[in-house]
Structures are given as C-alpha cells and as structure tokens.
C-alpha cells in the first residue's frame, strides 16, 4: 500500500472542498489514476482534467508519473495574470 499527500489549489480546492488530504492506493498508481480517482469522487474535476498543472514533491511532472509512498502531489489549474 502506498500513501500520498494531495494538495489542491485555486478552483481545484473549490471543486473538491479541501486543500489537503491523504490518499491510499493498494498498488503503485500514476498521477493520472489519482486524477481519475478525484474525478470519480468529484465529477466537476473532469472539466479541468486536460489543463491541470501537477507537481510531485515540488517538481512539475506529467500524468504518467508513478507515485511512491510518501509523495506529496500538488494539483492546480493554470493561472493567467494581467
């Protein structure tokens, strides 16, 4: 079993209703599987799925990254400024 810490920011925090939460998986999982899990729990996540920025242990990564026990995953939508 692996345990990760998930941190959500901006509209992702609003959609899911939390800013930090622990998740457990029976076997190693990818970032994409984590996002699928979130989408199952919070269907509105599907609207953001293709545009999310993801960092694992404070380094940007992609959805194919395999998560390890103790990882911290941050997910947030792109931010535009002006």
C-alpha positions in Angstrom: 0.0 0.0 0.0 1.2 3.5 -0.8 0.1 6.7 0.9 0.4 10.1 -0.7 -0.5 13.7 0.4 -2.6 15.6 -2.1 -2.7 19.4 -2.1 -5.2 21.3 -4.2 -5.1 25.0 -5.1 -7.5 27.6 -6.6 -10.6 26.2 -8.4 -9.5 22.6 -7.7 -9.8 23.3 -4.0 -13.2 24.8 -4.5 -14.4 21.9 -6.6 -13.2 19.2 -4.2 -13.9 21.1 -0.9 -10.5 20.6 0.7 -6.9 21.9 0.3 -5.0 18.9 1.7 -5.9 15.2 2.1 -4.2 11.8 2.3 -4.9 9.2 -0.3 -4.0 5.5 -0.2 -3.6 3.1 -3.1 -3.3 -0.7 -2.9 -0.6 -0.7 -5.5 1.6 1.9 -7.2 -0.5 4.4 -9.0 0.1 7.1 -11.6 -0.8 10.7 -11.3 -3.5 10.0 -14.0 -5.0 7.3 -11.7 -5.1 9.8 -8.9 -6.9 12.3 -11.1 -9.3 9.6 -12.2 -10.0 8.8 -8.5 -10.7 12.5 -7.9 -13.0 12.7 -10.9 -15.0 9.7 -9.6 -15.4 11.5 -6.2 -15.9 15.0 -7.7 -17.2 14.8 -11.2 -16.6 18.6 -11.9 -12.8 17.7 -11.9 -13.4 16.2 -15.4 -13.8 19.8 -16.8 -10.2 20.6 -15.7 -8.6 17.2 -16.5 -6.7 18.2 -19.6 -5.3 21.5 -18.3 -4.1 20.8 -14.8 -0.6 21.6 -13.6 0.9 18.8 -11.4 3.9 18.8 -9.2 5.2 15.8 -7.3 7.5 16.6 -4.4 7.6 20.3 -5.6 8.8 19.4 -9.1 6.5 19.7 -12.2 5.6 16.4 -13.8 3.1 14.8 -16.1 0.2 12.4 -15.6 2.3 9.3 -16.3 4.5 9.7 -13.2 4.2 6.8 -10.9 3.6 7.8 -7.3 5.7 6.4 -4.4 4.8 6.1 -0.8 5.2 9.4 1.0 5.0 11.6 -2.1 3.3 15.0 -2.0 1.2 15.8 -5.0 0.1 19.4 -5.8 -2.6 20.0 -8.4 -3.7 23.3 -9.6 -5.2 24.9 -12.7 -3.2 27.2 -14.9 -3.1 30.8 -13.7 -3.4 33.7 -16.0 -2.3 37.1 -15.0 -2.6 40.6 -16.3 
